[in-house]
Amino acid sequence: MIETDTNFSALALAIKAWGRELGFAEVRISDTDLSAAEEGLQAWLAAGHHGDMDYMAAHGMKRARPAELVPGTVRVITARMDYLPRNAGKDWRPAEERRAGDPSAAVVSIYARGRDYHKVLRGRLQQLAQRIEGEIGTFGYRVFTDSAPVMEVALGARSGTGWRGKHTLLLNREAGSMFFLGELFTDLPLPVDAPVSDHCGQCSACIDICPTQAIIGPYRLDARRCISYLTIELKGSIPLELRSLIGNRVYGCDDCQLACPWNKFAQPSGLPDFDVRNGLDNASMVELFSWSEEEFNRRLEGSPIRRIGHERWLRNIAVGLGNAARHGVSLPEIVAALRARADHPSAMVREHVAWALEQHHTV
């Protein structure tokens, strides 16, 4: 039971301090009014831009109505956590760009090279809730970490954690966009923080750089063309017309973030959880393509990559190996690796391997 004499202004300051102690870079508070985002959400869903992500539409406008999603909610605590590996140097962006330019390298999105962020954020947000409970007694709350129909970017913008960039990600003046978001929906009437203004200006770097032109206009993303969607969310075959545009990106894509000027301020994480595992910042596609299903599951235990499964992992890498030929690299070991999977039990894997071998002008 919440104590009746609770000083909510002091509590809000304490929550922000406790959040920093738990490894969050910033904690801010918003109300639940996302009515301004409803029209855009409806139009995005109506256009089918969510693709096969049926969960995006399943809850309708509840996504934009926190108090309907979790009855009793009056405030949302938004916490952000930087995820660049601790050893990321100042030249991390040029290094990533060089790697993306190596046709035989396997490019895994930076956020996915370490531990699954869902587990890290959920655990620490739960600790934050328990810290609050220890201070004021039982209160109503629910933790979210990209795990339910929550409009994280809209809530982050509402709280002043940042502004919505033209690539649709949240941007922060001190940290760019290389951070995770998590939320604590609560019934505590905490004082709210003010939003910040948009600082994208006339810049269109993220729109211009997108390999598949998935950013169809400022603040408008057609997920069906996004490489992150194609390599992570899509369960079936990757559309033929998009395969050659994926290049060597085998899990996710960071191109729009690498191009964003604000990411010169991106901060390394203070946590070991996001340190690179399994050499995923320096692996070749041939090496990763050779992993058996057992090896895939064992190596990627605790990784966000594991949830796509071995079949889609092979699908993605097969496309990358095919694209190596399109960039002038057709090595015997690449062709041998593809031929070794030509009779894979999965029809989807076989299809993508056959396409890849065609790019090497061999079957």
FISEPA-867629 format. One record per residue (C-alpha): residue number from 1; residue in one letter; z, y, x. Coordinates in steps of 0.001 Angstrom, whole numbers. Layout:
<sites>
SITE   i aa      pz      py      px
SITE NUM  a       Z       Y       X
...
</sites>
This chain:
<sites>
SITE   i aa      pz      py      px
SITE   1  m       0       0       0
SITE   2  i   -1023    3388    1438
SITE   3  e    1910    5700    2041
SITE   4  t    1752    8694    -333
SITE   5  d    2561   11209    2385
SITE   6  t    -350   10155    4644
SITE   7  n   -1850   13060    6580
SITE   8  f   -5543   12166    6316
SITE   9  s   -6703   14863    8738
SITE  10  a   -4417   13480   11430
SITE  11  l   -5446    9954   10516
SITE  12  a   -9137   10818   10921
SITE  13  l   -8474   12130   14432
SITE  14  a   -6495    9007   15260
SITE  15  i   -9276    6729   13951
SITE  16  k  -11780    8443   16248
SITE  17  a   -9469    8028   19237
SITE  18  w   -8796    4363   18415
SITE  19  g  -12536    3800   18097
SITE  20  r  -13127    5135   21591
SITE  21  e  -10375    2858   22915
SITE  22  l  -12259     -79   21347
SITE  23  g  -15477     765   23195
SITE  24  f  -17290    2899   20639
SITE  25  a  -18997    5970   22044
SITE  26  e  -18381    7969   18890
SITE  27  v  -16810    7590   15454
SITE  28  r  -17570    9951   12574
SITE  29  i  -16953   10097    8835
SITE  30  s  -19185   10804    5833
SITE  31  d  -18998   10797    2069
SITE  32  t  -21059    8320      49
SITE  33  d  -23752   10637   -1347
SITE  34  l  -27115    9243    -211
SITE  35  s  -29008   10428   -3284
SITE  36  a  -31441   12364   -1086
SITE  37  a  -32573    9078     469
SITE  38  e  -33271    7240   -2797
SITE  39  e  -36762    8584   -3434
SITE  40  g  -37931    7663      72
SITE  41  l  -36417    4194    -221
SITE  42  q  -38115    3591   -3558
SITE  43  a  -41494    4738   -2230
SITE  44  w  -41127    2574     920
SITE  45  l  -40347    -525   -1113
SITE  46  a  -43074     204   -3676
SITE  47  a  -45643     447    -879
SITE  48  g  -44570   -2981     407
SITE  49  h  -43737   -1568    3820
SITE  50  h  -40747   -3921    4079
SITE  51  g  -43098   -6918    4347
SITE  52  d  -41368  -10291    4012
SITE  53  m  -37891   -8761    4290
SITE  54  d  -37061   -9506     670
SITE  55  y  -33405   -8654    1235
SITE  56  m  -34470   -5029    1612
SITE  57  a  -35461   -4934   -2063
SITE  58  a  -32985   -7461   -3449
SITE  59  h  -30190   -4940   -4008
SITE  60  g  -32405   -2148   -5340
SITE  61  m  -30810    1285   -5119
SITE  62  k  -27424    -170   -4216
SITE  63  r  -28535     334    -629
SITE  64  a  -28327    4071   -1226
SITE  65  r  -25136    3895   -3269
SITE  66  p  -22192    2748   -1124
SITE  67  a  -19726    3109   -4000
SITE  68  e  -21774     618   -6046
SITE  69  l  -22225   -1765   -3137
SITE  70  v  -18464   -1787   -2487
SITE  71  p  -16586    -465   -5542
SITE  72  g  -13849    1964   -4636
SITE  73  t  -15596    3310   -1537
SITE  74  v  -15156    7071   -1082
SITE  75  r  -15824    7415    2643
SITE  76  v  -17888    5659    5301
SITE  77  i  -16705    5541    8913
SITE  78  t  -19757    5266   11168
SITE  79  a  -19253    4014   14720
SITE  80  r  -21917    3908   17412
SITE  81  m  -21878    1815   20574
SITE  82  d  -24175    2331   23568
SITE  83  y  -26023    -794   24671
SITE  84  l  -27864     -95   27908
SITE  85  p  -26585   -2651   30454
SITE  86  r  -23793   -1352   32691
SITE  87  n  -26031   -1539   35767
SITE  88  a  -28870     465   34219
SITE  89  g  -29832    3111   36760
SITE  90  k  -31248    6556   36139
SITE  91  d  -34762    5164   36531
SITE  92  w  -34361    2525   33814
SITE  93  r  -37211    3907   31735
SITE  94  p  -39866    3872   34508
SITE  95  a  -38683     355   35419
SITE  96  e  -39161    -799   31825
SITE  97  e  -42600     798   31660
SITE  98  r  -43651    -951   34876
SITE  99  r  -42469   -4278   33515
SITE 100  a  -44369   -3750   30259
SITE 101  g  -47467   -3216   32384
SITE 102  d  -47185   -6643   34043
SITE 103  p  -49283   -8993   31853
SITE 104  s  -47400  -12115   32972
SITE 105  a  -43903  -10693   32411
SITE 106  a  -41962  -11549   29251
SITE 107  v  -40696   -8315   27703
SITE 108  v  -37559   -8732   25595
SITE 109  s  -36161   -5681   23836
SITE 110  i  -33269   -4234   25842
SITE 111  y  -30729   -4585   23037
SITE 112  a  -31310   -8365   22849
SITE 113  r  -30813   -9265   26509
SITE 114  g  -27040   -9620   26241
SITE 115  r  -24570  -10816   23635
SITE 116  d  -25324  -10619   19916
SITE 117  y  -24291   -7107   18900
SITE 118  h  -23384   -8241   15377
SITE 119  k  -20463  -10194   16789
SITE 120  v  -19367   -7456   19184
SITE 121  l  -19383   -4633   16641
SITE 122  r  -17960   -6664   13789
SITE 123  g  -15020   -7805   15890
SITE 124  r  -14205   -4317   17111
SITE 125  l  -14614   -2692   13706
SITE 126  q  -12244   -5307   12330
SITE 127  q   -9778   -4378   15063
SITE 128  l  -10168    -720   14102
SITE 129  a   -9406   -1562   10461
SITE 130  q   -6324   -3522   11503
SITE 131  r   -5162    -572   13619
SITE 132  i   -5461    1702   10575
SITE 133  e   -3626    -859    8455
SITE 134  g    -825    -979   10975
SITE 135  e    -495    2783   10712
SITE 136  i    -694    3367    6941
SITE 137  g    -387     -32    5280
SITE 138  t   -2919   -2012    3259
SITE 139  f   -6079    -130    2255
SITE 140  g   -9489   -1029     881
SITE 141  y  -12304   -1534    3358
SITE 142  r  -15328   -3619    4280
SITE 143  v  -17013   -3943    7658
SITE 144  f  -20802   -3810    8046
SITE 145  t  -22892   -4420   11161
SITE 146  d  -26540   -4550   10127
SITE 147  s  -25507   -7477    7960
SITE 148  a  -25945   -6210    4388
SITE 149  p  -28061   -3706    2431
SITE 150  v  -26576    -638    4106
SITE 151  m  -28629    2472    4927
SITE 152  e  -27172    2855    8387
SITE 153  v  -29425    5653    9588
SITE 154  a  -28899    7725    6442
SITE 155  l  -25128    7258    6732
SITE 156  g  -25243    8080   10433
SITE 157  a  -27147   11266    9693
SITE 158  r  -24775   12120    6849
SITE 159  s  -21804   11814    9214
SITE 160  g  -23388   13901   11971
SITE 161  t  -23673   10937   14343
SITE 162  g  -27273   12055   14830
SITE 163  w  -30475   12818   12997
SITE 164  r  -33288   10575   11795
SITE 165  g  -36056   10604   14390
SITE 166  k  -39738   10415   13535
SITE 167  h  -39649    6726   14539
SITE 168  t  -36962    6313   11805
SITE 169  l  -34172    5493   14287
SITE 170  l  -31055    7640   14620
SITE 171  l  -31132   10110   17517
SITE 172  n  -28170   11719   19242
SITE 173  r  -28387   14682   21639
SITE 174  e  -25972   13088   24099
SITE 175  a  -27206    9490   23868
SITE 176  g  -30787    9289   22615
SITE 177  s  -31228    6215   20416
SITE 178  m  -30087    3342   22632
SITE 179  f  -27022    2474   20601
SITE 180  f  -25888     180   17790
SITE 181  l  -24366    1336   14521
SITE 182  g  -21576    -208   12504
SITE 183  e  -19755     964    9399
SITE 184  l  -16401     743    7733
SITE 185  f  -16621    1402    3989
SITE 186  t  -13207    2588    2859
SITE 187  d  -11217    3966     -65
SITE 188  l   -9362    6419    2194
SITE 189  p  -10070   10087    1268
SITE 190  l  -10605   11164    4868
SITE 191  p  -12042   14593    5763
SITE 192  v  -15793   14339    6397
SITE 193  d  -17807   15500    9395
SITE 194  a  -20756   17855    9139
SITE 195  p  -24357   16634    9606
SITE 196  v  -26387   17901   12573
SITE 197  s  -29824   19468   12529
SITE 198  d  -33072   17695   13388
SITE 199  h  -34187   18194   16994
SITE 200  c  -37542   16379   17068
SITE 201  g  -39505   19597   16660
SITE 202  q  -43269   19197   17121
SITE 203  c  -42907   16108   19336
SITE 204  s  -44953   13072   18294
SITE 205  a  -44448   10874   21380
SITE 206  c  -43076    7922   19398
SITE 207  i  -45940    8031   16901
SITE 208  d  -48579    8302   19610
SITE 209  i  -47229    5456   21764
SITE 210  c  -46793    2769   19059
SITE 211  p  -49173     -74   20052
SITE 212  t  -49815   -1170   16461
SITE 213  q  -49646    2281   14844
SITE 214  a  -46729    1090   12727
SITE 215  i  -45335    4639   12523
SITE 216  i  -47811    5837    9921
SITE 217  g  -46433    9371    9851
SITE 218  p  -43276   11271   10789
SITE 219  y  -40260    9332    9482
SITE 220  r  -42519    6670    7915
SITE 221  l  -42657    3111    9249
SITE 222  d  -44825     280    7960
SITE 223  a  -42652   -2617    9104
SITE 224  r  -45528   -5057    8570
SITE 225  r  -47231   -3599   11653
SITE 226  c  -44083   -3136   13768
SITE 227  i  -43836   -5481   16765
SITE 228  s  -40101   -5911   16196
SITE 229  y  -40846   -7141   12677
SITE 230  l  -43725   -9345   13795
SITE 231  t  -41743  -11062   16564
SITE 232  i  -38349  -11260   14832
SITE 233  e  -38482  -10978   11042
SITE 234  l  -41874  -12513   10248
SITE 235  k  -41482  -16231    9594
SITE 236  g  -45150  -17201    9434
SITE 237  s  -48243  -16621   11535
SITE 238  i  -48774  -13286   13233
SITE 239  p  -51865  -11608   11706
SITE 240  l  -54939  -12100   13881
SITE 241  e  -55799   -8417   13978
SITE 242  l  -52393   -7537   15432
SITE 243  r  -52011  -10258   18076
SITE 244  s  -53917   -8489   20820
SITE 245  l  -51852   -5322   20239
SITE 246  i  -48532   -7069   20858
SITE 247  g  -49239   -7498   24562
SITE 248  n  -46412   -9237   26416
SITE 249  r  -43609   -8237   24036
SITE 250  v  -42051  -11577   23084
SITE 251  y  -38977  -10326   21219
SITE 252  g  -38822   -6829   19793
SITE 253  c  -40350   -3652   21152
SITE 254  d  -38882    -539   22790
SITE 255  d  -42058    1535   23187
SITE 256  c  -41118    4293   20743
SITE 257  q  -37696    4624   22377
SITE 258  l  -39077    4617   25916
SITE 259  a  -41428    7449   24960
SITE 260  c  -38729    9547   23275
SITE 261  p  -37626   12505   25460
SITE 262  w  -34091   12289   24098
SITE 263  n  -33565    8903   25736
SITE 264  k  -33253   10561   29107
SITE 265  f  -29673   11015   27869
SITE 266  a  -29172    7333   26956
SITE 267  q  -25841    6062   28273
SITE 268  p  -24966    2670   29799
SITE 269  s  -22494     597   27832
SITE 270  g  -18974     297   29128
SITE 271  l  -18811   -3303   27923
SITE 272  p  -19852   -6482   29782
SITE 273  d  -21130   -7915   26463
SITE 274  f  -24479   -6164   26887
SITE 275  d  -25072   -7176   30501
SITE 276  v  -28327   -9116   30887
SITE 277  r  -28094  -12888   30422
SITE 278  n  -30542  -15602   31480
SITE 279  g  -32515  -13142   33623
SITE 280  l  -34230  -11783   30509
SITE 281  d  -35002   -8531   32295
SITE 282  n  -37036  -10349   34937
SITE 283  a  -38458  -13537   33407
SITE 284  s  -42062  -14659   33215
SITE 285  m  -43629  -15847   29993
SITE 286  v  -44533  -19183   31588
SITE 287  e  -40885  -19746   32489
SITE 288  l  -39592  -18980   28979
SITE 289  f  -42398  -20947   27331
SITE 290  s  -41252  -24053   29197
SITE 291  w  -37799  -24070   27564
SITE 292  s  -37226  -27095   25337
SITE 293  e  -35542  -26553   21993
SITE 294  e  -32296  -27866   23445
SITE 295  e  -32576  -25479   26382
SITE 296  f  -33446  -22578   24081
SITE 297  n  -30368  -23205   21936
SITE 298  r  -28077  -23737   24907
SITE 299  r  -29207  -20772   26978
SITE 300  l  -29299  -18366   24037
SITE 301  e  -25992  -19331   22482
SITE 302  g  -24319  -16052   21489
SITE 303  s  -27631  -14170   21759
SITE 304  p  -29367  -12389   18857
SITE 305  i  -32606  -14115   19910
SITE 306  r  -31360  -17536   18900
SITE 307  r  -31614  -16742   15193
SITE 308  i  -35439  -16750   15239
SITE 309  g  -35429  -20391   16392
SITE 310  h  -37470  -22202   19030
SITE 311  e  -40633  -22402   16915
SITE 312  r  -41018  -18628   16535
SITE 313  w  -39999  -18166   20170
SITE 314  l  -42964  -20322   21210
SITE 315  r  -45228  -18530   18710
SITE 316  n  -44391  -15157   20228
SITE 317  i  -44797  -16248   23833
SITE 318  a  -48077  -18016   23089
SITE 319  v  -49473  -14691   21860
SITE 320  g  -48233  -12998   25015
SITE 321  l  -49812  -15659   27219
SITE 322  g  -53092  -15202   25383
SITE 323  n  -52912  -11470   25885
SITE 324  a  -52500  -11952   29636
SITE 325  a  -56149  -13032   29689
SITE 326  r  -57124   -9932   27742
SITE 327  h  -55591   -7912   30568
SITE 328  g  -57458   -9759   33272
SITE 329  v  -54817  -12340   34182
SITE 330  s  -55935  -15945   33654
SITE 331  l  -53914  -18076   36020
SITE 332  p  -53973  -21897   36172
SITE 333  e  -50231  -22042   35421
SITE 334  i  -50696  -20012   32217
SITE 335  v  -53479  -22269   30968
SITE 336  a  -51470  -25370   31951
SITE 337  a  -48414  -24079   30091
SITE 338  l  -50458  -23481   26949
SITE 339  r  -52170  -26871   27118
SITE 340  a  -48761  -28527   27421
SITE 341  r  -47905  -27128   23962
SITE 342  a  -51328  -27729   22368
SITE 343  d  -50057  -30762   20451
SITE 344  h  -46716  -29285   19444
SITE 345  p  -45277  -30742   16192
SITE 346  s  -45350  -27272   14590
SITE 347  a  -48681  -26281   13048
SITE 348  m  -47783  -22633   13596
SITE 349  v  -47181  -23152   17302
SITE 350  r  -50414  -25127   17633
SITE 351  e  -52346  -22356   15888
SITE 352  h  -51050  -19642   18211
SITE 353  v  -51539  -21812   21301
SITE 354  a  -55152  -22474   20276
SITE 355  w  -55707  -18734   19831
SITE 356  a  -54181  -18080   23251
SITE 357  l  -56377  -20675   24942
SITE 358  e  -59433  -19085   23312
SITE 359  q  -58517  -15813   25029
SITE 360  h  -58656  -17705   28315
SITE 361  h  -62088  -19059   27248
SITE 362  t  -60832  -22614   27382
SITE 363  v  -59613  -25237   24914
</sites>
